[in-house]
Amino acid sequence: MAWAYMIEIKPSESCDAGEWKCAVTSFEGCVGISTCAVNMDIPRNYRKPRFMESLHAVLTEEGLVSFECKVVGFPTPVLKWFKDGHELKPGDVYQLTGSNSFYNQYSK
């Protein structure tokens, strides 16, 4: 009986280029390996994302902290935000604790 398996890489990036392998092992211990070379053609007008201004905190008139930075790249870079190594998700709300310093710990 034949089985079909698939892996999707979304979105693909230039670092996804290279040799990919799939290894299968039977219950008897027989191993099979299949390989595929992936070449990525990056359009000439694409530009690697880079920071024009580092991340910094700004206290708004409403008393909220706004984090800002400037990034350039083409196509438009995808930004991800992290706090203590954990990715922030839409709808997450954080609250400044302690005194009015920008550099205090944040808690969810």
N, CA, C and O atoms as a printed pandas DataFrame, in Angstrom:
     atom_number atom_name residue_name chain_id  residue_number  x_coord  y_coord  z_coord
0              1         N          MET        A               1    0.839   -1.168    0.000
1              2        CA          MET        A               1    0.000    0.000    0.000
2              3         C          MET        A               1    0.890    1.239    0.000
3              4         O          MET        A               1    1.878    1.288    0.732
4              5         N          ALA        A               2    0.553    2.232   -0.807
5              6        CA          ALA        A               2    1.336    3.464   -0.915
6              7         C          ALA        A               2    0.722    4.560   -0.046
7              8         O          ALA        A               2   -0.499    4.691    0.039
8              9         N          TRP        A               3    1.580    5.337    0.589
9             10        CA          TRP        A               3    1.150    6.461    1.408
10            11         C          TRP        A               3    1.806    7.723    0.856
11            12         O          TRP        A               3    2.958    7.688    0.425
12            13         N          ALA        A               4    1.084    8.826    0.868
13            14        CA          ALA        A               4    1.638   10.099    0.412
14            15         C          ALA        A               4    1.793   11.032    1.607
15            16         O          ALA        A               4    0.864   11.189    2.400
16            17         N          TYR        A               5    2.946   11.642    1.737
17            18        CA          TYR        A               5    3.224   12.587    2.819
18            19         C          TYR        A               5    3.739   13.876    2.211
19            20         O          TYR        A               5    4.291   13.880    1.110
20            21         N          MET        A               6    3.555   14.969    2.934
21            22        CA          MET        A               6    3.959   16.261    2.407
22            23         C          MET        A               6    4.388   17.165    3.557
23            24         O          MET        A               6    3.856   17.074    4.664
24            25         N          ILE        A               7    5.347   18.032    3.285
25            26        CA          ILE        A               7    5.715   19.091    4.222
26            27         C          ILE        A               7    5.624   20.404    3.443
27            28         O          ILE        A               7    6.119   20.501    2.320
28            29         N          GLU        A               8    4.992   21.410    4.043
29            30        CA          GLU        A               8    4.888   22.720    3.418
30            31         C          GLU        A               8    5.684   23.724    4.245
31            32         O          GLU        A               8    5.585   23.737    5.472
32            33         N          ILE        A               9    6.463   24.553    3.587
33            34        CA          ILE        A               9    7.236   25.599    4.246
34            35         C          ILE        A               9    6.602   26.928    3.843
35            36         O          ILE        A               9    6.770   27.390    2.715
36            37         N          LYS        A              10    5.876   27.534    4.772
37            38        CA          LYS        A              10    5.187   28.798    4.497
38            39         C          LYS        A              10    5.532   29.812    5.564
39            40         O          LYS        A              10    5.369   29.509    6.745
40            41         N          PRO        A              11    5.990   30.974    5.224
41            42        CA          PRO        A              11    6.477   31.335    3.892
42            43         C          PRO        A              11    7.891   30.801    3.702
43            44         O          PRO        A              11    8.632   30.629    4.669
44            45         N          SER        A              12    8.255   30.542    2.466
45            46        CA          SER        A              12    9.618   30.079    2.207
46            47         C          SER        A              12   10.559   31.284    2.215
47            48         O          SER        A              12   10.161   32.398    1.877
48            49         N          GLU        A              13   11.802   31.044    2.604
49            50        CA          GLU        A              13   12.816   32.086    2.684
50            51         C          GLU        A              13   14.087   31.578    2.035
51            52         O          GLU        A              13   14.227   30.385    1.768
52            53         N          SER        A              14   15.014   32.494    1.780
53            54        CA          SER        A              14   16.252   32.105    1.106
54            55         C          SER        A              14   17.006   31.033    1.892
55            56         O          SER        A              14   17.702   30.208    1.301
56            57         N          CYS        A              15   16.871   31.039    3.229
57            58        CA          CYS        A              15   17.568   30.030    4.042
58            59         C          CYS        A              15   16.973   28.631    3.858
59            60         O          CYS        A              15   17.547   27.656    4.343
60            61         N          ASP        A              16   15.833   28.512    3.167
61            62        CA          ASP        A              16   15.227   27.207    2.917
62            63         C          ASP        A              16   15.880   26.491    1.735
63            64         O          ASP        A              16   15.603   25.317    1.490
64            65         N          ALA        A              17   16.745   27.193    1.004
65            66        CA          ALA        A              17   17.451   26.565   -0.113
66            67         C          ALA        A              17   18.416   25.520    0.429
67            68         O          ALA        A              17   18.900   25.626    1.556
68            69         N          GLY        A              18   18.687   24.512   -0.390
69            70        CA          GLY        A              18   19.644   23.478    0.009
70            71         C          GLY        A              18   19.089   22.094   -0.223
71            72         O          GLY        A              18   18.097   21.915   -0.930
72            73         N          GLU        A              19   19.743   21.109    0.385
73            74        CA          GLU        A              19   19.337   19.720    0.213
74            75         C          GLU        A              19   18.348   19.324    1.303
75            76         O          GLU        A              19   18.600   19.518    2.492
76            77         N          TRP        A              20   17.243   18.776    0.884
77            78        CA          TRP        A              20   16.216   18.272    1.800
78            79         C          TRP        A              20   16.187   16.759    1.675
79            80         O          TRP        A              20   16.371   16.216    0.586
80            81         N          LYS        A              21   15.954   16.069    2.808
81            82        CA          LYS        A              21   15.905   14.600    2.815
82            83         C          LYS        A              21   14.661   14.122    3.540
83            84         O          LYS        A              21   14.147   14.767    4.454
84            85         N          CYS        A              22   14.205   12.977    3.099
85            86        CA          CYS        A              22   13.142   12.267    3.804
86            87         C          CYS        A              22   13.642   10.836    3.992
87            88         O          CYS        A              22   14.023   10.168    3.030
88            89         N          ALA        A              23   13.637   10.381    5.230
89            90        CA          ALA        A              23   14.085    9.015    5.528
90            91         C          ALA        A              23   12.890    8.217    6.041
91            92         O          ALA        A              23   12.098    8.705    6.847
92            93         N          VAL        A              24   12.777    6.991    5.562
93            94        CA          VAL        A              24   11.712    6.097    6.028
94            95         C          VAL        A              24   12.336    4.824    6.576
95            96         O          VAL        A              24   13.353    4.342    6.077
96            97         N          THR        A              25   11.709    4.298    7.603
97            98        CA          THR        A              25   12.189    3.057    8.214
98            99         C          THR        A              25   11.013    2.107    8.359
99           100         O          THR        A              25    9.951    2.488    8.852
100          101         N          SER        A              26   11.207    0.871    7.930
101          102        CA          SER        A              26   10.156   -0.134    8.064
102          103         C          SER        A              26   10.228   -0.762    9.454
103          104         O          SER        A              26   11.189   -0.552   10.194
104          105         N          PHE        A              27    9.205   -1.530    9.794
105          106        CA          PHE        A              27    9.199   -2.235   11.070
106          107         C          PHE        A              27   10.348   -3.239   11.165
107          108         O          PHE        A              27   10.799   -3.578   12.259
108          109         N          GLU        A              28   10.815   -3.712   10.001
109          110        CA          GLU        A              28   11.923   -4.665    9.987
110          111         C          GLU        A              28   13.278   -3.972   10.060
111          112         O          GLU        A              28   14.305   -4.648   10.130
112          113         N          GLY        A              29   13.306   -2.650   10.047
113          114        CA          GLY        A              29   14.560   -1.911   10.134
114          115         C          GLY        A              29   15.158   -1.498    8.802
115          116         O          GLY        A              29   16.258   -0.947    8.763
116          117         N          CYS        A              30   14.453   -1.756    7.710
117          118        CA          CYS        A              30   14.951   -1.315    6.401
118          119         C          CYS        A              30   14.778    0.203    6.289
119          120         O          CYS        A              30   13.750    0.756    6.679
120          121         N          VAL        A              31   15.803    0.858    5.748
121          122        CA          VAL        A              31   15.779    2.321    5.639
122          123         C          VAL        A              31   15.830    2.730    4.178
123          124         O          VAL        A              31   16.586    2.164    3.388
124          125         N          GLY        A              32   15.024    3.713    3.828
125          126        CA          GLY        A              32   15.057    4.314    2.500
126          127         C          GLY        A              32   15.199    5.819    2.652
127          128         O          GLY        A              32   14.616    6.412    3.560
128          129         N          ILE        A              33   15.975    6.442    1.766
129          130        CA          ILE        A              33   16.180    7.886    1.821
130          131         C          ILE        A              33   15.952    8.475    0.438
131          132         O          ILE        A              33   16.427    7.944   -0.566
132          133         N          SER        A              34   15.220    9.576    0.403
133          134        CA          SER        A              34   15.002   10.310   -0.837
134          135         C          SER        A              34   15.472   11.740   -0.603
135          136         O          SER        A              34   15.217   12.311    0.458
136          137         N          THR        A              35   16.159   12.325   -1.590
137          138        CA          THR        A              35   16.668   13.689   -1.449
138          139         C          THR        A              35   16.161   14.572   -2.576
139          140         O          THR        A              35   15.778   14.102   -3.647
140          141         N          CYS        A              36   16.173   15.869   -2.294
141          142        CA          CYS        A              36   15.746   16.847   -3.291
142          143         C          CYS        A              36   16.540   18.125   -3.054
143          144         O          CYS        A              36   16.688   18.557   -1.911
144          145         N          ALA        A              37   17.048   18.728   -4.109
145          146        CA          ALA        A              37   17.774   19.997   -3.998
146          147         C          ALA        A              37   16.807   21.137   -4.310
147          148         O          ALA        A              37   16.118   21.113   -5.329
148          149         N          VAL        A              38   16.760   22.130   -3.433
149          150        CA          VAL        A              38   15.905   23.295   -3.634
150          151         C          VAL        A              38   16.794   24.505   -3.885
151          152         O          VAL        A              38   17.632   24.861   -3.057
152          153         N          ASN        A              39   16.596   25.124   -5.033
153          154        CA          ASN        A              39   17.320   26.349   -5.372
154          155         C          ASN        A              39   16.346   27.516   -5.308
155          156         O          ASN        A              39   15.223   27.417   -5.802
156          157         N          MET        A              40   16.766   28.611   -4.705
157          158        CA          MET        A              40   15.907   29.788   -4.567
158          159         C          MET        A              40   16.453   30.893   -5.470
159          160         O          MET        A              40   17.608   31.298   -5.336
160          161         N          ASP        A              41   15.633   31.368   -6.372
161          162        CA          ASP        A              41   15.995   32.523   -7.196
162          163         C          ASP        A              41   15.376   33.753   -6.548
163          164         O          ASP        A              41   14.156   33.917   -6.545
164          165         N          ILE        A              42   16.226   34.614   -6.001
165          166        CA          ILE        A              42   15.767   35.814   -5.313
166          167         C          ILE        A              42   15.781   36.969   -6.309
167          168         O          ILE        A              42   16.825   37.274   -6.885
168          169         N          PRO        A              43   14.626   37.619   -6.521
169          170        CA          PRO        A              43   14.591   38.754   -7.458
170          171         C          PRO        A              43   15.586   39.846   -7.061
171          172         O          PRO        A              43   15.818   40.071   -5.873
172          173         N          ARG        A              44   16.167   40.516   -8.040
173          174        CA          ARG        A              44   17.197   41.527   -7.795
174          175         C          ARG        A              44   16.705   42.689   -6.939
175          176         O          ARG        A              44   17.491   43.295   -6.210
176          177         N          ASN        A              45   15.416   43.005   -7.019
177          178        CA          ASN        A              45   14.907   44.156   -6.262
178          179         C          ASN        A              45   14.607   43.819   -4.796
179          180         O          ASN        A              45   14.254   44.710   -4.024
180          181         N          TYR        A              46   14.742   42.555   -4.407
181          182        CA          TYR        A              46   14.523   42.191   -3.009
182          183         C          TYR        A              46   15.666   42.722   -2.157
183          184         O          TYR        A              46   16.828   42.672   -2.559
184          185         N          ARG        A              47   15.330   43.226   -0.986
185          186        CA          ARG        A              47   16.324   43.752   -0.059
186          187         C          ARG        A              47   16.134   43.116    1.299
187          188         O          ARG        A              47   15.018   43.051    1.815
188          189         N          LYS        A              48   17.233   42.644    1.882
189          190        CA          LYS        A              48   17.206   42.036    3.205
190          191         C          LYS        A              48   16.723   43.064    4.227
191          192         O          LYS        A              48   17.170   44.211    4.197
192          193         N          PRO        A              49   15.807   42.673    5.143
193          194        CA          PRO        A              49   15.340   43.636    6.152
194          195         C          PRO        A              49   16.482   44.098    7.055
195          196         O          PRO        A              49   17.357   43.313    7.417
196          197         N          ARG        A              50   16.461   45.379    7.411
197          198        CA          ARG        A              50   17.435   45.900    8.363
198          199         C          ARG        A              50   16.805   47.043    9.141
199          200         O          ARG        A              50   15.895   47.724    8.668
200          201         N          PHE        A              51   17.314   47.228   10.342
201          202        CA          PHE        A              51   16.812   48.280   11.217
202          203         C          PHE        A              51   17.459   49.608   10.857
203          204         O          PHE        A              51   18.684   49.707   10.785
204          205         N          MET        A              52   16.638   50.627   10.631
205          206        CA          MET        A              52   17.116   51.989   10.429
206          207         C          MET        A              52   17.211   52.707   11.773
207          208         O          MET        A              52   18.069   53.569   11.964
208          209         N          GLU        A              53   16.333   52.348   12.697
209          210        CA          GLU        A              53   16.356   52.865   14.065
210          211         C          GLU        A              53   16.098   51.692   15.003
211          212         O          GLU        A              53   15.214   50.874   14.749
212          213         N          SER        A              54   16.861   51.610   16.076
213          214        CA          SER        A              54   16.693   50.534   17.056
214          215         C          SER        A              54   15.371   50.688   17.804
215          216         O          SER        A              54   14.776   51.765   17.840
216          217         N          LEU        A              55   14.938   49.594   18.391
217          218        CA          LEU        A              55   13.717   49.586   19.195
218          219         C          LEU        A              55   13.887   50.509   20.401
219          220         O          LEU        A              55   14.894   50.442   21.106
220          221         N          HIS        A              56   12.899   51.366   20.630
221          222        CA          HIS        A              56   12.918   52.241   21.801
222          223         C          HIS        A              56   11.493   52.445   22.301
223          224         O          HIS        A              56   10.527   52.293   21.553
224          225         N          ALA        A              57   11.385   52.791   23.577
225          226        CA          ALA        A              57   10.085   52.983   24.216
226          227         C          ALA        A              57    9.763   54.472   24.286
227          228         O          ALA        A              57   10.635   55.298   24.557
228          229         N          VAL        A              58    8.487   54.801   24.036
229          230        CA          VAL        A              58    8.020   56.178   24.096
230          231         C          VAL        A              58    6.788   56.210   24.996
231          232         O          VAL        A              58    5.876   55.402   24.824
232          233         N          LEU        A              59    6.752   57.138   25.955
233          234        CA          LEU        A              59    5.588   57.310   26.817
234          235         C          LEU        A              59    4.617   58.247   26.119
235          236         O          LEU        A              59    4.973   59.385   25.815
236          237         N          THR        A              60    3.390   57.789   25.858
237          238        CA          THR        A              60    2.400   58.604   25.166
238          239         C          THR        A              60    1.715   59.550   26.138
239          240         O          THR        A              60    1.835   59.392   27.352
240          241         N          GLU        A              61    0.989   60.543   25.600
241          242        CA          GLU        A              61    0.255   61.497   26.434
242          243         C          GLU        A              61   -0.803   60.795   27.280
243          244         O          GLU        A              61   -1.175   61.294   28.342
244          245         N          GLU        A              62   -1.291   59.644   26.822
245          246        CA          GLU        A              62   -2.302   58.884   27.563
246          247         C          GLU        A              62   -1.687   58.046   28.674
247          248         O          GLU        A              62   -2.406   57.375   29.414
248          249         N          GLY        A              63   -0.362   58.077   28.798
249          250        CA          GLY        A              63    0.308   57.298   29.828
250          251         C          GLY        A              63    0.618   55.879   29.410
251          252         O          GLY        A              63    0.980   55.058   30.253
252          253         N          LEU        A              64    0.487   55.564   28.124
253          254        CA          LEU        A              64    0.807   54.230   27.613
254          255         C          LEU        A              64    2.246   54.207   27.109
255          256         O          LEU        A              64    2.797   55.249   26.753
256          257         N          VAL        A              65    2.845   53.047   27.078
257          258        CA          VAL        A              65    4.178   52.892   26.522
258          259         C          VAL        A              65    4.037   52.362   25.105
259          260         O          VAL        A              65    3.366   51.356   24.874
260          261         N          SER        A              66    4.663   53.033   24.171
261          262        CA          SER        A              66    4.651   52.626   22.773
262          263         C          SER        A              66    6.065   52.254   22.379
263          264         O          SER        A              66    6.990   53.034   22.606
264          265         N          PHE        A              67    6.257   51.077   21.792
265          266        CA          PHE        A              67    7.569   50.657   21.320
266          267         C          PHE        A              67    7.646   50.940   19.832
267          268         O          PHE        A              67    6.736   50.595   19.078
268          269         N          GLU        A              68    8.734   51.570   19.412
269          270        CA          GLU        A              68    8.868   51.975   18.022
270          271         C          GLU        A              68   10.248   51.611   17.490
271          272         O          GLU        A              68   11.230   51.578   18.231
272          273         N          CYS        A              69   10.298   51.338   16.190
273          274        CA          CYS        A              69   11.552   51.132   15.482
274          275         C          CYS        A              69   11.268   51.369   14.004
275          276         O          CYS        A              69   10.112   51.363   13.583
276          277         N          LYS        A              70   12.314   51.576   13.223
277          278        CA          LYS        A              70   12.151   51.728   11.779
278          279         C          LYS        A              70   12.908   50.605   11.090
279          280         O          LYS        A              70   14.079   50.354   11.374
280          281         N          VAL        A              71   12.207   49.930   10.170
281          282        CA          VAL        A              71   12.767   48.803    9.445
282          283         C          VAL        A              71   12.530   49.019    7.956
283          284         O          VAL        A              71   11.454   49.466    7.560
284          285         N          VAL        A              72   13.521   48.707    7.130
285          286        CA          VAL        A              72   13.347   48.762    5.683
286          287         C          VAL        A              72   13.642   47.388    5.103
287          288         O          VAL        A              72   14.375   46.594    5.693
288          289         N          GLY        A              73   13.060   47.120    3.939
289          290        CA          GLY        A              73   13.278   45.869    3.239
290          291         C          GLY        A              73   12.236   45.715    2.152
291          292         O          GLY        A              73   11.197   46.374    2.192
292          293         N          PHE        A              74   12.496   44.862    1.190
293          294        CA          PHE        A              74   11.518   44.577    0.139
294          295         C          PHE        A              74   11.582   43.093   -0.185
295          296         O          PHE        A              74   12.665   42.560   -0.423
296          297         N          PRO        A              75   10.422   42.410   -0.198
297          298        CA          PRO        A              75    9.092   42.944    0.101
298          299         C          PRO        A              75    8.979   43.374    1.567
299          300         O          PRO        A              75    9.904   43.168    2.353
300          301         N          THR        A              76    7.856   43.962    1.922
301          302        CA          THR        A              76    7.652   44.479    3.264
302          303         C          THR        A              76    7.989   43.412    4.301
303          304         O          THR        A              76    7.426   42.318    4.268
304          305         N          PRO        A              77    8.909   43.722    5.227
305          306        CA          PRO        A              77    9.291   42.744    6.248
306          307         C          PRO        A              77    8.119   42.386    7.168
307          308         O          PRO        A              77    7.234   43.205    7.415
308          309         N          VAL        A              78    8.133   41.155    7.666
309          310        CA          VAL        A              78    7.147   40.698    8.642
310          311         C          VAL        A              78    7.775   40.862   10.019
311          312         O          VAL        A              78    8.840   40.306   10.287
312          313         N          LEU        A              79    7.130   41.615   10.882
313          314        CA          LEU        A              79    7.666   41.856   12.223
314          315         C          LEU        A              79    7.025   40.921   13.229
315          316         O          LEU        A              79    5.830   40.639   13.151
316          317         N          LYS        A              80    7.821   40.441   14.171
317          318        CA          LYS        A              80    7.326   39.655   15.297
318          319         C          LYS        A              80    7.829   40.338   16.549
319          320         O          LYS        A              80    8.970   40.798   16.589
320          321         N          TRP        A              81    7.001   40.410   17.565
321          322        CA          TRP        A              81    7.345   41.068   18.826
322          323         C          TRP        A              81    7.498   40.022   19.910
323          324         O          TRP        A              81    6.721   39.070   19.983
324          325         N          PHE        A              82    8.522   40.208   20.768
325          326        CA          PHE        A              82    8.819   39.256   21.827
326          327         C          PHE        A              82    9.020   39.978   23.142
327          328         O          PHE        A              82    9.501   41.111   23.171
328          329         N          LYS        A              83    8.655   39.327   24.220
329          330        CA          LYS        A              83    8.898   39.810   25.575
330          331         C          LYS        A              83    9.454   38.635   26.357
331          332         O          LYS        A              83    8.786   37.608   26.474
332          333         N          ASP        A              84   10.675   38.761   26.902
333          334        CA          ASP        A              84   11.345   37.679   27.630
334          335         C          ASP        A              84   11.384   36.379   26.843
335          336         O          ASP        A              84   11.208   35.302   27.413
336          337         N          GLY        A              85   11.613   36.470   25.534
337          338        CA          GLY        A              85   11.740   35.286   24.692
338          339         C          GLY        A              85   10.430   34.681   24.230
339          340         O          GLY        A              85   10.438   33.697   23.491
340          341         N          HIS        A              86    9.293   35.248   24.650
341          342        CA          HIS        A              86    7.986   34.721   24.246
342          343         C          HIS        A              86    7.352   35.666   23.239
343          344         O          HIS        A              86    7.299   36.878   23.450
344          345         N          GLU        A              87    6.870   35.093   22.136
345          346        CA          GLU        A              87    6.265   35.917   21.096
346          347         C          GLU        A              87    4.925   36.480   21.566
347          348         O          GLU        A              87    4.099   35.772   22.141
348          349         N          LEU        A              88    4.732   37.781   21.303
349          350        CA          LEU        A              88    3.458   38.423   21.623
350          351         C          LEU        A              88    2.461   38.114   20.510
351          352         O          LEU        A              88    2.828   38.066   19.336
352          353         N          LYS        A              89    1.234   37.909   20.873
353          354        CA          LYS        A              89    0.174   37.601   19.917
354          355         C          LYS        A              89   -0.831   38.744   19.896
355          356         O          LYS        A              89   -0.945   39.477   20.879
356          357         N          PRO        A              90   -1.567   38.912   18.789
357          358        CA          PRO        A              90   -2.594   39.950   18.747
358          359         C          PRO        A              90   -3.562   39.799   19.916
359          360         O          PRO        A              90   -4.018   38.697   20.219
360          361         N          GLY        A              91   -3.869   40.916   20.567
361          362        CA          GLY        A              91   -4.789   40.885   21.699
362          363         C          GLY        A              91   -4.094   40.793   23.040
363          364         O          GLY        A              91   -4.721   41.033   24.072
364          365         N          ASP        A              92   -2.794   40.448   23.054
365          366        CA          ASP        A              92   -2.056   40.427   24.322
366          367         C          ASP        A              92   -2.000   41.838   24.885
367          368         O          ASP        A              92   -1.752   42.799   24.158
368          369         N          VAL        A              93   -2.230   41.951   26.170
369          370        CA          VAL        A              93   -2.171   43.251   26.833
370          371         C          VAL        A              93   -1.148   43.174   27.946
371          372         O          VAL        A              93   -1.176   42.250   28.759
372          373         N          TYR        A              94   -0.245   44.138   27.986
373          374        CA          TYR        A              94    0.790   44.192   29.008
374          375         C          TYR        A              94    0.625   45.466   29.820
375          376         O          TYR        A              94    0.124   46.474   29.322
376          377         N          GLN        A              95    1.045   45.411   31.052
377          378        CA          GLN        A              95    0.873   46.516   31.973
378          379         C          GLN        A              95    2.213   46.860   32.605
379          380         O          GLN        A              95    2.934   45.973   33.060
380          381         N          LEU        A              96    2.548   48.149   32.634
381          382        CA          LEU        A              96    3.783   48.602   33.259
382          383         C          LEU        A              96    3.620   48.525   34.766
383          384         O          LEU        A              96    2.626   49.011   35.306
384          385         N          THR        A              97    4.589   47.918   35.458
385          386        CA          THR        A              97    4.505   47.807   36.914
386          387         C          THR        A              97    5.620   48.609   37.553
387          388         O          THR        A              97    6.645   48.852   36.915
388          389         N          GLY        A              98    5.449   49.017   38.766
389          390        CA          GLY        A              98    6.481   49.767   39.477
390          391         C          GLY        A              98    6.333   51.259   39.259
391          392         O          GLY        A              98    5.225   51.754   39.050
392          393         N          SER        A              99    7.465   51.991   39.307
393          394        CA          SER        A              99    7.426   53.447   39.132
394          395         C          SER        A              99    7.240   53.796   37.662
395          396         O          SER        A              99    6.945   52.918   36.851
396          397         N          ASN        A             100    7.405   55.043   37.315
397          398        CA          ASN        A             100    7.136   55.512   35.957
398          399         C          ASN        A             100    8.289   55.316   34.980
399          400         O          ASN        A             100    8.274   55.904   33.899
400          401         N          SER        A             101    9.279   54.515   35.323
401          402        CA          SER        A             101   10.430   54.304   34.452
402          403         C          SER        A             101   10.068   53.400   33.273
403          404         O          SER        A             101    9.303   52.447   33.425
404          405         N          PHE        A             102   10.625   53.708   32.094
405          406        CA          PHE        A             102   10.433   52.854   30.912
406          407         C          PHE        A             102   11.092   51.503   31.102
407          408         O          PHE        A             102   10.694   50.535   30.453
408          409         N          TYR        A             103   12.082   51.408   31.966
409          410        CA          TYR        A             103   12.916   50.220   32.031
410          411         C          TYR        A             103   12.481   49.253   33.119
411          412         O          TYR        A             103   13.255   48.372   33.493
412          413         N          ASN        A             104   11.276   49.387   33.634
413          414        CA          ASN        A             104   10.759   48.440   34.633
414          415         C          ASN        A             104   10.358   47.135   33.965
415          416         O          ASN        A             104   10.250   47.057   32.741
416          417         N          GLN        A             105   10.143   46.129   34.769
417          418        CA          GLN        A             105    9.643   44.850   34.278
418          419         C          GLN        A             105    8.197   45.020   33.828
419          420         O          GLN        A             105    7.447   45.818   34.390
420          421         N          TYR        A             106    7.820   44.258   32.805
421          422        CA          TYR        A             106    6.449   44.246   32.312
422          423         C          TYR        A             106    5.838   42.920   32.695
423          424         O          TYR        A             106    6.517   41.893   32.701
424          425         N          SER        A             107    4.561   42.936   33.014
425          426        CA          SER        A             107    3.889   41.672   33.340
426          427         C          SER        A             107    2.604   41.605   32.560
427          428         O          SER        A             107    1.990   42.626   32.249
428          429         N          LYS        A             108    2.210   40.413   32.251
429          430        CA          LYS        A             108    0.990   40.209   31.481
430          431         C          LYS        A             108   -0.165   40.032   32.419
431          432         O          LYS        A             108   -1.298   39.845   31.975
